[in-house]
Amino acid sequence: MALNTTRRGFMLRGMLGGGAVALGLPFLDCFLDDNGEAIAATLGGGRLPVRFGTWFWGTGVIPDRWAPTKAGAGYDLPPQLAALADVQQHVSVLSGFSVPLDGQANSPHFSGNIAVRTGTPAEGWQKIIAPSLDVLIADAIGGGSVFRAIDVTPDGNPRTSYSFRDGNAMNAAIPTPLEMYQKLFGADFQDPNAADFKPDPRYMVRKSVLSGVTDERRKLMQRIGAADRVRVDQYFTSVREVEQKLAMQLEKPARAESCRIPEKPADVPASTDIVKRSAAHKVMADMLAMALACNQTKVFNLTYSTALSDLRRDGSATGVHQSTHEELTDRKLGYQPTVDVFVTQTMAAWTDFVRAMASVKEGDGTLLDNMLVFAHSDVSFGKNHDVNGLPMMLAGRAGGKVKSGVHIKNGGDPVTRVGLTLQQVMGVSADSWGTGATRTNRTLSEILV
Amino acid sequence: MFMEKPFTRCVQAVSALAIAFASLGAAPQDGEVTTPAAEAPAATPLLRRLTEAQYRASIADIFGEDIKVAGRFEPDLRVQGLLAAGASAVSVTPGGFEQYETMARSIADQVVDPAHRDRLIGCGPTSADPSGRACATAFFQRIGLRLYRRPLGPSEIALALANAEKARTLLGGDFYKGVGAALAGMLSGIEFIFQIENDVADPTKPGARTLDAWSRASRLSYLLWNSTPDPELLTAARSGALMTDSGLAAQTDRLMRSPRFMNGARAFFDDYLRLEDLNNVTKDGLIYPGFRAGATADAREQTLRMLSDLLITKSGDFRDIFTSREIPMDGMLSPLYRLPVGRQDWTTVQFSDDAPRAGILTQIAFLAGHSHPGRSSPTLRGKAILEILLCEEVPAPPANVNFTVVQDVSNPQYLTTRQRVQAHLDDEECASCHKRMDPMGLALEKFDGAGQFRAQENGVPIDTTGAIDGVKFDGAIQLGQALRDNPKVKSCLVETAFRYAVGRQLASSDDAMLGRLNARFVQSGYRVPDLIRTIATSPDYYQVRRATAKATRVAQAGPRSEGHF
């Protein structure tokens, strides 16, 4: 299990410091050990892999009705978190972290989200300079399962994704439950528990053809500019990833005791109605649990609603995003009642998600015990686009590496502490993260075991 | 360049964006001094990913309309309003490549199946050539030329043959399956998925670089037909004719005379007006029961038909798109226009002189496309006019804004959207952009979020007066007239057409070309075909800037913009 740390260290510096364009080899090579095994899968201490995922929702919360007051274990559940009651032991709440904008404008619904994801706020897509943390983690642990990562959203739009190698290379989302099923459990799916296995020569043919595709890149690289070289490198990295997937399909998949092939979902059109959205989300969450249990992927991003949340109720002229800005604060209640309902329902969907993962038995515990899920939004208080105190939560114990069920009540440290912790727990060799005022080398020791 | 100066704060914000340095893979380190990108000439991007429409059209042209292309494409990226400009910024992600590979296999399987192989391959193993090598070589040479838009080199042919042979062996000795596997490899190749341009020393301009003949063929073909070069154009590339002014003009004219020029023009109009965005527009069925599920697709088609007919078939004056009373109509859309449901398929309808509608601003595609699911939005509409038609960039609103007043419909002071939106102008920071944006959007307030006409809102008549660049208007018809006569609308179209054609963001070195195009556009009486021909036949269109040591890229694409109201 020798890990070539020199090459990997170079890679990280390369990507963050401008060297990526000079690389001759696709990214993936550098993140696998000699057997093609991912790093964190073995650092977890057991044979069960540790999975990482993000769960995103748009337009934040009403902080006074969301953030617990009591720190540590057994934290209180304010009204917007009430749905978590029976899964609270699995969920940690992170409140009070800041997003230092370092002189940049607060690009509404964007800056905060990008800072959480990449460690550096940005004002526009193409100014995103670093990979999102899920990509860094997938580079580290994504090998050894059929898909390096899976991006899904129940909102019907493949552009609903906050996962990217850079601002020009967004990982598009699978936008419906049916397409998700076809990708994960469709024609290429191999049942890990099937009695017999015979390598299909068609996979061999496809793999061999793709290895020819990669041979052609060298000539092209010689005559193009730096920005084009990054793009060509990304293309060939993608080719390599599919090749590796095909290589896996030529080997008998490891048994997966909890794997059950889910039912094919109905073809229901995506909706902006929150009740219908939550229903589609639940189908996706259950399917995702099986995709993880069946070792189809170890990394995922699920986007419940966009940063500029499009959620509404059928028949209502106003959606949640407009309501956050336009709804009057009810004098008697002291908050925006419509917004409150949307946030509460969104947190109920998050609870559905946690429950879906916790209901799958795996080893001596549950699937969720072998996961680390990072849930967050793009702003704290939607009404004024505040990015400080941005709501974040963690679910799962990462195979025993983190404590769950605690409230970390922070006094304004940069959000990058969270992202750095997630990377380290998942086996990314990074000792600091962020740029300028967001740069940090401090992890969240409160949750580390 | 082409950044007008109507409102200072917005301009400052945009300039700040423009100099925010973001070259890929070159994150500024602490303390490192970075050069504003505007000063460092960037290399011309030489790779453009085919758009979904281009991919589909290319497959249909090469293999026939009956070859199905099934699958979801990686979404194209809109850069400064154009998907065409995003094509030179994007690559292929792992998930995206998986889709390309799946589509490639599906296409290749169809090409070699018994129903198609006679027509598309036309040969097979014979007693003289039992492995079919001669047949396969001929096929890969012929199809490779079409797929890569240039002849294949010996190593590329050898690779295809080796792939075919290996696959044949693995798949039970079936020649066609072997050819299919190798073809799938070519269809998954970067040379097919991207237009890859190759530059040579410019024979007419010492020291300058220009595109080679094969790259010129691709540019011409994707610009004018939105598809891959046909055999005649490839012949003109092979002969070197495309490297001469006369050869270029002859092929441009041939392509523009073809009925397929309409496909190219429609692709431009679609990108110019951002009609692809309609794919993600939904309307609330309870609030707008007349807006059926297929209405957005038909609204897009309606606008495209109107523009194609007026600007291409009739070679009309571009400015008339804002005032024309002729409109293609079908049974899906006529109820939204309060017209009797006539034929289900397309016919042309003439609005009467007293009708409230004329021109593209009063079409469903624009009105419903720039509204919310359950209500209209003067701000979204005004912003669309500024960005799309006047080429003015509108920055995101300031983060901490109190919007409450605009939604307080119970406040007797604010019964109409105009009164509520007026509140923007009381706030200095908001006013800088909204005073330019809102009046144009408000002029369209007699059309609801689905684009249907209404005379009143909450029982109060709607005030649709406003002004743009000193020209006053009242209502949609007069707004259309004001835009028709606004010189910025014309120069914006010219700039957009050139950006579309080159498929990248513009640099200051493009200013001279824009100046010539503008002058010519006026001279031609604002004829779009003439504008496109001028671009296609201009040597500047094919000029390439080589990478310099400090190549950087200016990034200006904003996030998905905040849409309020």
Interface residues (C-beta under 8 A of the other chain):
Chain A: M15 L16 G17 G18 G19 A20 V21 Q104 A105 N106 S107 P108 H109 F110 T120 A122 E123 G124 W125 Q126 K127 I128 I129 A130 R148 A149 D151 G156 N157 P158 R159 R165 D166 G167 N168 A169 M170 N171 A172 I174 E179 P201 R202 M204 V205 R206 S208 V209 L210 G212 V213 D215 E216 R217 L220 R223 I224 G225 A226 A227 D228 V230 R231 V232 Q234 Y235 F236 T237 S238 V239 E241 V242 K245 T272 T306 A307 L308 D310 R312 D314 G315 S316 A317 T318 G319 H321 Q322 H325 E326 E327 L328 T329 N384 H385 D386 T435 G436 R439
Chain B: A13 A16 L17 A20 A22 S23 L24 G25 A26 A27 P28 Q29 D30 A42 A43 T44 P45 L46 L47 R72 E74 P75 L77 V79 A89 V90 S91 V92 T93 P94 G95 G96 F97 E98 E101 R105 E156 L159 A162 N163 K166 A167 L170 L171 A181 A182 A184 G185 S188 G189 I190 E191 I193 F194 I196 N198 N280 T282 D284 G285 L286 I287 H372 P373 G374 R375 A396 P397 A399 N400 V401 N402 F403 T404 V406 Q407 D408 G449 R546 A547 A551 R553 A555 Q556 A557 G558 P559 R560 E562 G563 H564 F565
